[in-house]
Amino acid sequence: MTTKKHEAPKNDKKKDDKESGEAHAYTPGLKVKRAMTIDKLRRLPIPGEVLHKIGDKVNYDTKVARTEISGEPEIVKVAMVLGVEAEDMTRYMLKKAGDKVKQGENIAFYTALFGLMKKSVPSPKDGVIESVSEVTGQVIVRGAPIPVEVDAYLPGTIVDVVPREGAVVQTHGAFIQGIFGIGGETHGEIKVVVAGNGDEITPDKIGPDCKGKVLIGGSLVTLDAMKKAAQVGVSAVVVGGVRHQDLTTFTGQEIGVAITGQEEVGITLIITEGFGKMNMSATTFKLLKSFEGYLACVNGATQIRAGVLRPEIIIPHEQKGEEKGDTFAMGMVPGTPVRIIRQPYFGAIGVVDHLPVELQAMESESMVRVLTVKLSDGTTATVPRANVEIIEE
Amino acid sequence: MEVLRHIRITMPALKKSLEDMQYILATDVGSTTTKARFFRKKDGVWRFYVAGEAPTTVEAPYEDVTLGVQNAVREVEELTGHKLLRPDGHGLIMPYDGKQGVDLYCTTSSAGGGLQMMVAGLIKNMTAESANRAALGAGAIVMDVIARDDGRQPYQKIQRIRNLRPDMILFAGGTDGGAGQHVMEIAELIKAAEPKPRLGVSYKLPIVYAGNKTLREDIAKLFKGEFALTSVDNIRPVLEQENTEPARRAVHELFMEHVMSHAPGYNRLMQWTDVPIMPTPAGEGMAMQLIADTFKINVLGVGLGGATTNVYSVVDGRFVRSVSANLGMSYSVTNVMKEAGIPNIMRWIPFKIEEEEVASRLMNKMIRPTTIPQTLEDLMVEHAVAREALRLGLQHHRTIATRLKGVQTQRTISDMFEQAIEDSYVKMMTIDVIAGTGGLLSHAPRRVQPMLILSDAWLPEGVTRMFQDSVFMMPHLGVTSTVYRDAAWSIFDKDCLLRIGTSVAAAGTGKLGEHCMTVELTMPDGTTVKEDMKFGDIKLVPLAEGLEVKAVIHPAKAFDVGEGPGKSKEATVIGGIAGILLDARGRPLYLPEDDAQRRDLLYKWFTSLKLYPEDPLKELVK
């Protein structure tokens, strides 16, 4: 990351006379909440059976719904194997559509020359004959249905049931969103492995006692540390940043489009700030540290396009002090805490100072709507409104 | 041949005759922003009036696109004082009554991921390829193309179809009266895979069958009860002919009936509009055809978006669209890096920067896609990525815009000395106009920037005019043109199509500093400007928008400007906000292998064109 400080464009006092009362934030902030009520809809991909009713207590691994998806089909070229015309094939079929078959069991048989010439076609799998086509000479054998189950993911209470689809699990706890993650849902006890939010997770910080844990780091996790974590059996790593090249090497592929969650790399990884070495926000670090030893439910799945999905860390607890959960507040007013999310002030935290209405020229010469931010070190920065996110704390 | 008149949708009952219309409203419901564009007839001439924008409301908690449309229209109302929305919230006041309302309302949409299709055909390079072109032409994102010879085993194809959640399937195969059994095999494969529609499992997945017509009954019997089947004329009735129009029309109709009607709020929106809702890329494609159709020229256009890159070509009247679904400047920016490779992005940057630093910045842009470059350094990195997205987009387009395969081609003696006849007919020397739209191109701080970015990426040859969408209204005008072509063209010509200028480029290669071409321009005041261009040089000659001058270009022996190596060419070149770009950098473009030399040359080009502010650029390359 460049450390060079760029001078903020000079403000024209006259232009600043007009101020926006409240401005739109373009990037919704990431949630960092100590205590709130969290509802999770646990849904089947296709209709099925819901196994619990409203009021039932569940643990994170309790199955809440199940269904079956149709089995894998297999195409068998019967006419071709028997060496007969497709339209004549039915004469040689031992099974008809709807019949159950076992793997290896003959489904068709052909004999000629008074039994001297015999050909048979065995079923490639256990299943049911789905169709016999006289046009193509193909038979489709459908395998056994595949069961699909959905667990509760969070320990809590069923508060709603969507018939045939799933249920809503409610819990009370801390809720922290990351900016990007890989790997799916997992669980583990929180263990902080660094002293401060600027410290890196290195392999020496990961020991056998980290097995099954959700590790909290500071600014960076190195490639070797990720490898060690996977080797030891760590459930998840939560950290400020990761280097692009390290992530590519670790996952064995370059991340092209941000749709993640399916990676099978041994751990779930959540970064809270961005790519490169980036200090975890002090608030996030402090909050996670205060829950050391608690169970965390973690999901690295991220989707930026078409319905934003951010990775999350949920820490169920009984502590009071409810905070407002789903706010759709996108408004910024002077005093709103914000984080700058692009160069030259990437990662800087401050509060909104002014919201001038007039467009202003950036160093890049782009004419944009801006805001001025009073940074924590006392200086002021002018940045495009699109380059900040509200800190929802 | 597919020209504009063929793809007009049946004219609906309009509220007023075209001659009596005074106001037109068009919207585009994009994946993040809904953009309203308001047009009016003033002194008998149709012009763009004002724009309004608001976030799209397709996702929770709103889940109703009409809210975003109303917000965007409300902004238009506030800016003009012209009342448009009905007080009861049920659409627009129609028609204009002398004080309020609008005479025509139409919209395009790409919200919720646009139209996602799967395509199947018999032979990969024949019917499957034709079906792919038809689906793309209809504005779809093609998720996969299944064919008998696509190199996958039947179980792999089944697995793939099962994992896809398409909005629709286009299925072609066989010439009329030709192959039957193999087409039915593909049909059985699709049926066995039981593909599920993306938007809700409660409705039947639409399939358009555009294959061998003698199989229609068998296909209908096979798919009965499980799919919503529509059969249309064969896409390849004979090998020598491609007939994509009926399939494309069917896709458009089904898009309305099945896909849009399942997206939140679209049923309401459909009642508000005068003409069917159209996928955004289809509207954009119509706008590109409007240029080609009006000037009777060959056009190569691009919509460089945040998630996708759409490339359109109209060459000798044939319209083809390609979409590179994962090449874009925000959501898909890291995919450009993945596809192009970091070294290819780095080659356009004239200052020293670590690869890891560029990669991190692009990853951070992907996870926070709405941020914009504040520093010059960041802007130049984005411009470097744009060149690669455009280059890859055109490379992909050329694989779609091909001659019909499976047709016997007469070969000449000279062809025998080539390895193969080139498949794509999109050749830069035959392109008369390059047109660009999309955020990065439209919002570039200096107008010469999109001109050079497009030149570097696409390497125009000979004399090429360069246009740009002024405030993103090509889709709006495309859909408007289906009803009122003349009004759409008037606005397009006067307010949408910014003339950036003309590129004059010599194809060929040489040594740095060698003579490449001489260009003589007879300026409007009668004076002659003569420019001797050396190989490796680039220069901008200012000529204002609206002016045309005569140019005589004399290329050196090894260079071609359209008439053959060393042969002079006369042409009329148009001015624009940038001017005339004289490009002697060679085709293919010459970039030194040596890193320092490459950076020096880039810096020389950039300063020669005043591409970026002088002092900060100097500071960066120091």
HADDOCK unambig.tbl for C-alpha pairs under 7 A between the chains (distance, minus, plus):
assign (segid A and resid 1 and name CA) (segid B and resid 357 and name CA) 5.79 0.50 0.50
assign (segid A and resid 26 and name CA) (segid B and resid 370 and name CA) 6.83 0.50 0.50
assign (segid A and resid 27 and name CA) (segid B and resid 370 and name CA) 6.79 0.50 0.50
assign (segid A and resid 73 and name CA) (segid B and resid 192 and name CA) 6.18 0.50 0.50
assign (segid A and resid 73 and name CA) (segid B and resid 193 and name CA) 7.00 0.50 0.50
assign (segid A and resid 74 and name CA) (segid B and resid 155 and name CA) 6.54 0.50 0.50
assign (segid A and resid 135 and name CA) (segid B and resid 181 and name CA) 6.28 0.50 0.50
assign (segid A and resid 136 and name CA) (segid B and resid 181 and name CA) 5.29 0.50 0.50
assign (segid A and resid 136 and name CA) (segid B and resid 184 and name CA) 6.40 0.50 0.50
assign (segid A and resid 136 and name CA) (segid B and resid 185 and name CA) 6.00 0.50 0.50
assign (segid A and resid 179 and name CA) (segid B and resid 367 and name CA) 6.87 0.50 0.50
assign (segid A and resid 180 and name CA) (segid B and resid 367 and name CA) 6.88 0.50 0.50
assign (segid A and resid 244 and name CA) (segid B and resid 356 and name CA) 6.91 0.50 0.50
assign (segid A and resid 244 and name CA) (segid B and resid 359 and name CA) 6.44 0.50 0.50
assign (segid A and resid 244 and name CA) (segid B and resid 360 and name CA) 5.87 0.50 0.50
assign (segid A and resid 245 and name CA) (segid B and resid 356 and name CA) 6.97 0.50 0.50
assign (segid A and resid 254 and name CA) (segid B and resid 338 and name CA) 6.43 0.50 0.50
assign (segid A and resid 256 and name CA) (segid B and resid 332 and name CA) 6.77 0.50 0.50
assign (segid A and resid 256 and name CA) (segid B and resid 334 and name CA) 5.16 0.50 0.50
assign (segid A and resid 256 and name CA) (segid B and resid 335 and name CA) 3.87 0.50 0.50
assign (segid A and resid 256 and name CA) (segid B and resid 338 and name CA) 6.11 0.50 0.50
assign (segid A and resid 257 and name CA) (segid B and resid 331 and name CA) 6.78 0.50 0.50
assign (segid A and resid 257 and name CA) (segid B and resid 332 and name CA) 5.40 0.50 0.50
assign (segid A and resid 257 and name CA) (segid B and resid 334 and name CA) 6.71 0.50 0.50
assign (segid A and resid 257 and name CA) (segid B and resid 335 and name CA) 5.86 0.50 0.50
assign (segid A and resid 274 and name CA) (segid B and resid 364 and name CA) 5.95 0.50 0.50
assign (segid A and resid 275 and name CA) (segid B and resid 360 and name CA) 5.25 0.50 0.50
assign (segid A and resid 275 and name CA) (segid B and resid 363 and name CA) 6.46 0.50 0.50
assign (segid A and resid 275 and name CA) (segid B and resid 364 and name CA) 5.96 0.50 0.50
assign (segid A and resid 276 and name CA) (segid B and resid 360 and name CA) 5.91 0.50 0.50
assign (segid A and resid 304 and name CA) (segid B and resid 331 and name CA) 6.88 0.50 0.50
assign (segid A and resid 304 and name CA) (segid B and resid 367 and name CA) 6.57 0.50 0.50
assign (segid A and resid 305 and name CA) (segid B and resid 331 and name CA) 6.51 0.50 0.50
assign (segid A and resid 306 and name CA) (segid B and resid 31 and name CA) 6.90 0.50 0.50
assign (segid A and resid 306 and name CA) (segid B and resid 112 and name CA) 5.82 0.50 0.50
assign (segid A and resid 306 and name CA) (segid B and resid 113 and name CA) 6.37 0.50 0.50
assign (segid A and resid 307 and name CA) (segid B and resid 59 and name CA) 6.22 0.50 0.50
assign (segid A and resid 342 and name CA) (segid B and resid 371 and name CA) 6.99 0.50 0.50
assign (segid A and resid 343 and name CA) (segid B and resid 374 and name CA) 6.97 0.50 0.50
assign (segid A and resid 344 and name CA) (segid B and resid 375 and name CA) 6.88 0.50 0.50
assign (segid A and resid 362 and name CA) (segid B and resid 374 and name CA) 5.69 0.50 0.50
assign (segid A and resid 363 and name CA) (segid B and resid 374 and name CA) 6.17 0.50 0.50
assign (segid A and resid 363 and name CA) (segid B and resid 375 and name CA) 5.21 0.50 0.50
assign (segid A and resid 363 and name CA) (segid B and resid 376 and name CA) 5.85 0.50 0.50
assign (segid A and resid 364 and name CA) (segid B and resid 373 and name CA) 6.96 0.50 0.50
assign (segid A and resid 364 and name CA) (segid B and resid 374 and name CA) 5.66 0.50 0.50
assign (segid A and resid 364 and name CA) (segid B and resid 375 and name CA) 4.99 0.50 0.50
assign (segid A and resid 364 and name CA) (segid B and resid 376 and name CA) 4.20 0.50 0.50
assign (segid A and resid 364 and name CA) (segid B and resid 379 and name CA) 6.27 0.50 0.50
assign (segid A and resid 365 and name CA) (segid B and resid 445 and name CA) 5.61 0.50 0.50
assign (segid A and resid 366 and name CA) (segid B and resid 445 and name CA) 5.10 0.50 0.50
assign (segid A and resid 386 and name CA) (segid B and resid 370 and name CA) 6.32 0.50 0.50
assign (segid A and resid 386 and name CA) (segid B and resid 371 and name CA) 5.11 0.50 0.50
assign (segid A and resid 386 and name CA) (segid B and resid 372 and name CA) 6.57 0.50 0.50
assign (segid A and resid 387 and name CA) (segid B and resid 371 and name CA) 4.91 0.50 0.50
assign (segid A and resid 387 and name CA) (segid B and resid 372 and name CA) 6.58 0.50 0.50
